[in-house]
Amino acid sequence: MNDRKTIALMLLFTAVICCLPAVAYSETVTGTVYDGSDNSTLEGVTVTAENDDQSAIASTTTNSSGVFTLTSDDIEPGDHTISFTLTGYVTARGLFTITTDTNVGQILLAPESAQTGTISGTLIDATTSDTAVSGATITLYTGINHTDDDNETAYTTTTESDGSFELTGVDAGSYTLLASRNNFSDAYINVVSIGGQTTTYEHSISPEAAEGEIRIVLSWGENPSDLDSHLYTPEIEGTSHHLYYANRGSYSVDSVPNIALDRDDVTSYGPETVTIAVTYDGEYEYKVYHYAGSGTLATSGAVVKVYDSTGLLFTRNVPPSLSDPRWWDVFKYDGESRTFTTFSGDPIYGGGGGSSSDTAYIDDKDDFACFIESLAGSHF
């Protein structure tokens, strides 16, 4: 009798496990939408996560500060298209990699216009003081975060000897501007073309990192004028180090802590660049501080991009709100496992992992019916 009960319980357990659906996720996506012509925030923008056929998975609207929060159990980790729609503006679609509590940063929309616009700018080396990069290819792709040949190539040009570039006759709308050159890692920024106007963007490109190097590039908007990178090291040969503008370190692989603040910027936009030449075991912390200038860190448009010898590893955007308005805790880096996490422990890059809130459950009548059928087939 006991054997029959044991077998029945095992069959019941197996049936229940088989009936459970796939793991369900509840991901949150935040960001802020701006008018690309005057940098004012936009209220009432419809923000929609889409399937491949552009049907809606989840939708919300921006509040009076232009901020949106999109939450749905149907948004699973991975790449998703998100659209931004407002009457009088060109609808923009972007490709975003969604993980736990993803912040997509600043989204720029262009007012509808029958006129074309001009996009201009200057490309500089992210590791040196205002060294222009000539001969780089500048390519515009339609949409946000689109940087490959699967998407429509809209316009292209080459940087001049002083690093300058100009693209004329650009239809009003949102674009991704990609800079590429031999011996540099590809670098992109999201831009808009405003009908009848010229929009100018400062852009930087990072030399390819050597094997074992980690490069951190911070950029931001016009305000605040001065944001600072702060890197805190684990204990190295008995001493922990704090790398920032007053202690710029040494880039040499023969000089502890083998880190250098390559470039410090105090006049808006950045970039501000840190290179880790040699990684030691232990935990590194990278933070950004609002040192000077009007505006706030949360509205600065600050973006941190991290590279290694393979190219861009990941991008972090400053969130629309911060617990301390002058500090942004960007990431932690474990030198032994070479994994990046948020300060709360959520994975960013390397080492795998998933949301700690991932749960499996029976969420509809069909699943419950399956469970009952399993019971009906068991005899104790």
PAKE-708487 format. One record per residue (C-alpha): x, y, z; residue in three letters. Coordinates in steps of 0.1 Angstrom, whole numbers, always signed. Layout:
! residues N
+-------+-------+-------+-----+
|     X |     Y |     Z |  aa |
+-------+-------+-------+-----+
|     X |     Y |     Z | ALA |
...
+-------+-------+-------+-----+
//
This chain:
! residues 380
+-------+-------+-------+-----+
|     X |     Y |     Z |  aa |
+-------+-------+-------+-----+
|    +0 |    +0 |    +0 | MET |
|   +28 |   +24 |    +9 | ASN |
|   +45 |   +16 |   -24 | ASP |
|   +13 |   +25 |   -43 | ARG |
|   +11 |   +58 |   -24 | LYS |
|   +47 |   +66 |   -32 | THR |
|   +42 |   +59 |   -69 | ILE |
|   +11 |   +79 |   -70 | ALA |
|   +28 |  +109 |   -53 | LEU |
|   +57 |  +107 |   -77 | MET |
|   +33 |  +106 |  -107 | LEU |
|   +14 |  +136 |   -93 | LEU |
|   +46 |  +156 |   -88 | PHE |
|   +57 |  +148 |  -123 | THR |
|   +23 |  +158 |  -138 | ALA |
|   +23 |  +191 |  -119 | VAL |
|   +58 |  +200 |  -130 | ILE |
|   +49 |  +192 |  -167 | CYS |
|   +18 |  +214 |  -165 | CYS |
|   +36 |  +244 |  -152 | LEU |
|   +41 |  +272 |  -178 | PRO |
|   +75 |  +287 |  -186 | ALA |
|   +90 |  +310 |  -161 | VAL |
|   +72 |  +343 |  -161 | ALA |
|   +89 |  +377 |  -158 | TYR |
|   +79 |  +411 |  -146 | SER |
|  +103 |  +435 |  -161 | GLU |
|  +102 |  +473 |  -156 | THR |
|  +114 |  +497 |  -183 | VAL |
|  +119 |  +535 |  -175 | THR |
|  +131 |  +565 |  -194 | GLY |
|  +124 |  +601 |  -203 | THR |
|  +111 |  +615 |  -236 | VAL |
|  +123 |  +650 |  -249 | TYR |
|  +115 |  +673 |  -277 | ASP |
|  +147 |  +671 |  -298 | GLY |
|  +143 |  +707 |  -310 | SER |
|  +144 |  +724 |  -276 | ASP |
|  +151 |  +696 |  -251 | ASN |
|  +118 |  +702 |  -233 | SER |
|  +102 |  +671 |  -218 | THR |
|   +71 |  +657 |  -235 | LEU |
|   +40 |  +647 |  -216 | GLU |
|   +14 |  +622 |  -230 | GLY |
|   +38 |  +603 |  -253 | VAL |
|   +25 |  +567 |  -259 | THR |
|   +53 |  +542 |  -251 | VAL |
|   +46 |  +507 |  -264 | THR |
|   +66 |  +475 |  -262 | ALA |
|   +60 |  +456 |  -294 | GLU |
|   +61 |  +421 |  -309 | ASN |
|   +78 |  +415 |  -342 | ASP |
|   +46 |  +423 |  -360 | ASP |
|   +44 |  +457 |  -342 | GLN |
|   +15 |  +446 |  -321 | SER |
|   +15 |  +458 |  -285 | ALA |
|   +28 |  +438 |  -256 | ILE |
|   +25 |  +466 |  -231 | ALA |
|   +18 |  +503 |  -232 | SER |
|   +19 |  +534 |  -211 | THR |
|   +23 |  +572 |  -214 | THR |
|   +48 |  +597 |  -202 | THR |
|   +39 |  +619 |  -172 | ASN |
|   +42 |  +657 |  -168 | SER |
|   +80 |  +653 |  -165 | SER |
|   +83 |  +632 |  -196 | GLY |
|   +91 |  +601 |  -176 | VAL |
|   +75 |  +567 |  -183 | PHE |
|   +75 |  +534 |  -164 | THR |
|   +65 |  +504 |  -185 | LEU |
|   +58 |  +472 |  -165 | THR |
|   +44 |  +439 |  -177 | SER |
|   +47 |  +402 |  -171 | ASP |
|   +48 |  +398 |  -209 | ASP |
|   +81 |  +417 |  -213 | ILE |
|  +107 |  +390 |  -210 | GLU |
|  +144 |  +396 |  -208 | PRO |
|  +160 |  +401 |  -242 | GLY |
|  +158 |  +424 |  -272 | ASP |
|  +125 |  +443 |  -277 | HIS |
|  +112 |  +470 |  -300 | THR |
|   +97 |  +500 |  -282 | ILE |
|   +78 |  +528 |  -300 | SER |
|   +72 |  +564 |  -290 | PHE |
|   +42 |  +582 |  -304 | THR |
|   +28 |  +617 |  -299 | LEU |
|    +6 |  +638 |  -322 | THR |
|   +27 |  +663 |  -341 | GLY |
|   +59 |  +643 |  -337 | TYR |
|   +76 |  +617 |  -359 | VAL |
|   +70 |  +583 |  -344 | THR |
|  +103 |  +566 |  -333 | ALA |
|  +110 |  +530 |  -328 | ARG |
|  +140 |  +517 |  -309 | GLY |
|  +157 |  +483 |  -302 | LEU |
|  +164 |  +479 |  -265 | PHE |
|  +179 |  +450 |  -245 | THR |
|  +157 |  +445 |  -215 | ILE |
|  +170 |  +431 |  -183 | THR |
|  +160 |  +437 |  -147 | THR |
|  +148 |  +473 |  -142 | ASP |
|  +161 |  +486 |  -175 | THR |
|  +165 |  +524 |  -179 | ASN |
|  +166 |  +534 |  -216 | VAL |
|  +178 |  +570 |  -208 | GLY |
|  +168 |  +600 |  -229 | GLN |
|  +146 |  +595 |  -259 | ILE |
|  +145 |  +624 |  -285 | LEU |
|  +115 |  +630 |  -308 | LEU |
|  +115 |  +652 |  -338 | ALA |
|   +85 |  +675 |  -346 | PRO |
|   +68 |  +666 |  -378 | GLU |
|   +81 |  +687 |  -407 | SER |
|   +80 |  +688 |  -445 | ALA |
|  +115 |  +703 |  -444 | GLN |
|  +147 |  +683 |  -440 | THR |
|  +174 |  +690 |  -414 | GLY |
|  +212 |  +689 |  -410 | THR |
|  +231 |  +668 |  -385 | ILE |
|  +267 |  +680 |  -378 | SER |
|  +293 |  +674 |  -352 | GLY |
|  +329 |  +666 |  -343 | THR |
|  +344 |  +632 |  -336 | LEU |
|  +372 |  +630 |  -310 | ILE |
|  +394 |  +603 |  -294 | ASP |
|  +378 |  +593 |  -261 | ALA |
|  +412 |  +588 |  -244 | THR |
|  +429 |  +620 |  -252 | THR |
|  +423 |  +657 |  -248 | SER |
|  +403 |  +669 |  -279 | ASP |
|  +423 |  +648 |  -304 | THR |
|  +402 |  +649 |  -336 | ALA |
|  +396 |  +616 |  -354 | VAL |
|  +397 |  +620 |  -392 | SER |
|  +387 |  +595 |  -418 | GLY |
|  +360 |  +579 |  -398 | ALA |
|  +328 |  +567 |  -414 | THR |
|  +297 |  +583 |  -401 | ILE |
|  +265 |  +564 |  -408 | THR |
|  +229 |  +572 |  -399 | LEU |
|  +204 |  +544 |  -394 | TYR |
|  +167 |  +550 |  -391 | THR |
|  +154 |  +546 |  -355 | GLY |
|  +169 |  +543 |  -321 | ILE |
|  +198 |  +519 |  -312 | ASN |
|  +199 |  +505 |  -348 | HIS |
|  +235 |  +500 |  -358 | THR |
|  +236 |  +471 |  -383 | ASP |
|  +228 |  +463 |  -419 | ASP |
|  +195 |  +447 |  -411 | ASP |
|  +181 |  +482 |  -407 | ASN |
|  +179 |  +509 |  -434 | GLU |
|  +210 |  +529 |  -439 | THR |
|  +198 |  +565 |  -442 | ALA |
|  +229 |  +587 |  -448 | TYR |
|  +267 |  +584 |  -447 | THR |
|  +297 |  +606 |  -448 | THR |
|  +334 |  +608 |  -436 | THR |
|  +350 |  +630 |  -409 | THR |
|  +373 |  +657 |  -421 | GLU |
|  +409 |  +663 |  -409 | SER |
|  +395 |  +683 |  -379 | ASP |
|  +371 |  +655 |  -370 | GLY |
|  +341 |  +674 |  -382 | SER |
|  +312 |  +659 |  -402 | PHE |
|  +279 |  +671 |  -417 | GLU |
|  +249 |  +653 |  -431 | LEU |
|  +224 |  +674 |  -450 | THR |
|  +189 |  +668 |  -464 | GLY |
|  +180 |  +645 |  -435 | VAL |
|  +143 |  +638 |  -431 | ASP |
|  +129 |  +648 |  -398 | ALA |
|  +130 |  +619 |  -373 | GLY |
|  +150 |  +599 |  -348 | SER |
|  +182 |  +582 |  -359 | TYR |
|  +213 |  +563 |  -347 | THR |
|  +246 |  +578 |  -356 | LEU |
|  +274 |  +552 |  -359 | LEU |
|  +311 |  +562 |  -360 | ALA |
|  +335 |  +535 |  -372 | SER |
|  +372 |  +536 |  -380 | ARG |
|  +401 |  +511 |  -382 | ASN |
|  +417 |  +504 |  -348 | ASN |
|  +387 |  +520 |  -329 | PHE |
|  +357 |  +503 |  -314 | SER |
|  +324 |  +513 |  -331 | ASP |
|  +306 |  +540 |  -313 | ALA |
|  +270 |  +552 |  -316 | TYR |
|  +247 |  +579 |  -302 | ILE |
|  +210 |  +585 |  -308 | ASN |
|  +203 |  +618 |  -326 | VAL |
|  +174 |  +636 |  -342 | VAL |
|  +170 |  +656 |  -374 | SER |
|  +149 |  +687 |  -370 | ILE |
|  +132 |  +702 |  -401 | GLY |
|  +148 |  +735 |  -412 | GLY |
|  +174 |  +733 |  -384 | GLN |
|  +210 |  +721 |  -378 | THR |
|  +215 |  +699 |  -348 | THR |
|  +251 |  +695 |  -336 | THR |
|  +265 |  +666 |  -316 | TYR |
|  +298 |  +660 |  -299 | GLU |
|  +308 |  +624 |  -304 | HIS |
|  +337 |  +603 |  -292 | SER |
|  +352 |  +570 |  -303 | ILE |
|  +374 |  +547 |  -282 | SER |
|  +407 |  +532 |  -295 | PRO |
|  +404 |  +494 |  -294 | GLU |
|  +413 |  +482 |  -259 | ALA |
|  +443 |  +458 |  -255 | ALA |
|  +437 |  +423 |  -243 | GLU |
|  +428 |  +424 |  -206 | GLY |
|  +419 |  +461 |  -206 | GLU |
|  +386 |  +475 |  -195 | ILE |
|  +377 |  +510 |  -207 | ARG |
|  +349 |  +531 |  -192 | ILE |
|  +336 |  +561 |  -212 | VAL |
|  +312 |  +587 |  -196 | LEU |
|  +294 |  +612 |  -218 | SER |
|  +265 |  +636 |  -211 | TRP |
|  +247 |  +667 |  -223 | GLY |
|  +253 |  +704 |  -220 | GLU |
|  +241 |  +706 |  -184 | ASN |
|  +255 |  +701 |  -158 | PRO |
|  +288 |  +713 |  -172 | SER |
|  +310 |  +690 |  -151 | ASP |
|  +304 |  +654 |  -142 | LEU |
|  +332 |  +633 |  -126 | ASP |
|  +342 |  +597 |  -129 | SER |
|  +351 |  +580 |   -96 | HIS |
|  +366 |  +545 |   -96 | LEU |
|  +372 |  +526 |   -63 | TYR |
|  +395 |  +496 |   -64 | THR |
|  +397 |  +465 |   -42 | PRO |
|  +428 |  +462 |   -20 | GLU |
|  +458 |  +459 |   -42 | ILE |
|  +491 |  +451 |   -25 | GLU |
|  +477 |  +462 |    +8 | GLY |
|  +461 |  +494 |    -4 | THR |
|  +427 |  +504 |   -19 | SER |
|  +427 |  +533 |   -44 | HIS |
|  +403 |  +560 |   -54 | HIS |
|  +408 |  +572 |   -90 | LEU |
|  +393 |  +606 |  -100 | TYR |
|  +404 |  +640 |  -112 | TYR |
|  +426 |  +647 |   -82 | ALA |
|  +442 |  +612 |   -84 | ASN |
|  +444 |  +603 |  -121 | ARG |
|  +465 |  +571 |  -115 | GLY |
|  +490 |  +555 |  -139 | SER |
|  +481 |  +537 |  -171 | TYR |
|  +513 |  +517 |  -170 | SER |
|  +508 |  +480 |  -166 | VAL |
|  +539 |  +481 |  -143 | ASP |
|  +525 |  +507 |  -119 | SER |
|  +498 |  +499 |   -93 | VAL |
|  +469 |  +503 |   -94 | PRO |
|  +473 |  +500 |  -132 | ASN |
|  +444 |  +524 |  -139 | ILE |
|  +443 |  +559 |  -154 | ALA |
|  +418 |  +587 |  -158 | LEU |
|  +427 |  +592 |  -195 | ASP |
|  +406 |  +622 |  -200 | ARG |
|  +389 |  +646 |  -177 | ASP |
|  +362 |  +670 |  -190 | ASP |
|  +348 |  +701 |  -173 | VAL |
|  +330 |  +719 |  -201 | THR |
|  +300 |  +697 |  -209 | SER |
|  +294 |  +666 |  -230 | TYR |
|  +326 |  +646 |  -221 | GLY |
|  +339 |  +622 |  -227 | PRO |
|  +355 |  +613 |  -194 | GLU |
|  +374 |  +581 |  -198 | THR |
|  +390 |  +556 |  -174 | VAL |
|  +411 |  +526 |  -185 | THR |
|  +419 |  +496 |  -163 | ILE |
|  +451 |  +482 |  -177 | ALA |
|  +453 |  +452 |  -153 | VAL |
|  +424 |  +437 |  -133 | THR |
|  +430 |  +424 |   -97 | TYR |
|  +408 |  +401 |   -78 | ASP |
|  +382 |  +418 |   -57 | GLY |
|  +354 |  +443 |   -62 | GLU |
|  +357 |  +476 |   -81 | TYR |
|  +330 |  +503 |   -79 | GLU |
|  +323 |  +530 |  -105 | TYR |
|  +303 |  +561 |   -97 | LYS |
|  +295 |  +594 |  -113 | VAL |
|  +293 |  +627 |   -94 | TYR |
|  +277 |  +660 |  -103 | HIS |
|  +306 |  +684 |   -96 | TYR |
|  +295 |  +717 |  -111 | ALA |
|  +270 |  +734 |  -134 | GLY |
|  +233 |  +739 |  -136 | SER |
|  +207 |  +712 |  -140 | GLY |
|  +208 |  +678 |  -123 | THR |
|  +226 |  +645 |  -128 | LEU |
|  +193 |  +627 |  -134 | ALA |
|  +185 |  +650 |  -163 | THR |
|  +220 |  +652 |  -177 | SER |
|  +216 |  +625 |  -203 | GLY |
|  +247 |  +608 |  -188 | ALA |
|  +256 |  +576 |  -205 | VAL |
|  +284 |  +551 |  -195 | VAL |
|  +298 |  +527 |  -220 | LYS |
|  +322 |  +499 |  -211 | VAL |
|  +346 |  +483 |  -236 | TYR |
|  +371 |  +455 |  -236 | ASP |
|  +393 |  +441 |  -264 | SER |
|  +361 |  +427 |  -281 | THR |
|  +344 |  +461 |  -283 | GLY |
|  +314 |  +475 |  -265 | LEU |
|  +303 |  +453 |  -236 | LEU |
|  +273 |  +472 |  -223 | PHE |
|  +257 |  +507 |  -219 | THR |
|  +242 |  +522 |  -187 | ARG |
|  +219 |  +553 |  -188 | ASN |
|  +215 |  +576 |  -158 | VAL |
|  +180 |  +569 |  -143 | PRO |
|  +153 |  +596 |  -141 | PRO |
|  +156 |  +597 |  -103 | SER |
|  +184 |  +591 |   -79 | LEU |
|  +184 |  +585 |   -41 | SER |
|  +213 |  +610 |   -38 | ASP |
|  +208 |  +637 |   -65 | PRO |
|  +245 |  +643 |   -69 | ARG |
|  +257 |  +606 |   -70 | TRP |
|  +249 |  +579 |   -95 | TRP |
|  +261 |  +544 |   -85 | ASP |
|  +267 |  +529 |  -120 | VAL |
|  +282 |  +494 |  -115 | PHE |
|  +303 |  +470 |   -95 | LYS |
|  +330 |  +449 |  -112 | TYR |
|  +343 |  +416 |   -98 | ASP |
|  +379 |  +413 |  -109 | GLY |
|  +381 |  +376 |  -102 | GLU |
|  +349 |  +365 |  -121 | SER |
|  +350 |  +395 |  -145 | ARG |
|  +313 |  +401 |  -140 | THR |
|  +295 |  +434 |  -138 | PHE |
|  +265 |  +440 |  -116 | THR |
|  +244 |  +469 |  -103 | THR |
|  +250 |  +481 |   -67 | PHE |
|  +219 |  +461 |   -57 | SER |
|  +234 |  +429 |   -72 | GLY |
|  +215 |  +426 |  -104 | ASP |
|  +236 |  +412 |  -133 | PRO |
|  +247 |  +436 |  -160 | ILE |
|  +273 |  +416 |  -180 | TYR |
|  +292 |  +384 |  -176 | GLY |
|  +285 |  +354 |  -154 | GLY |
|  +249 |  +349 |  -165 | GLY |
|  +221 |  +350 |  -140 | GLY |
|  +186 |  +364 |  -140 | GLY |
|  +161 |  +383 |  -120 | SER |
|  +158 |  +373 |   -84 | SER |
|  +120 |  +378 |   -87 | SER |
|  +116 |  +351 |  -115 | ASP |
|   +87 |  +328 |  -105 | THR |
|   +68 |  +300 |  -121 | ALA |
|   +31 |  +297 |  -115 | TYR |
|    -2 |  +284 |  -128 | ILE |
|   -18 |  +315 |  -142 | ASP |
|   -50 |  +305 |  -160 | ASP |
|   -78 |  +280 |  -160 | LYS |
|   -63 |  +258 |  -187 | ASP |
|   -32 |  +252 |  -165 | ASP |
|   -55 |  +246 |  -135 | PHE |
|   -75 |  +221 |  -155 | ALA |
|   -43 |  +203 |  -165 | CYS |
|   -35 |  +201 |  -128 | PHE |
|   -69 |  +186 |  -120 | ILE |
|   -67 |  +160 |  -148 | GLU |
|   -34 |  +149 |  -133 | SER |
|   -51 |  +144 |  -100 | LEU |
|   -79 |  +124 |  -116 | ALA |
|   -55 |  +100 |  -131 | GLY |
|   -39 |   +92 |   -98 | SER |
|   -52 |   +66 |   -73 | HIS |
|   -40 |   +65 |   -37 | PHE |
+-------+-------+-------+-----+
//
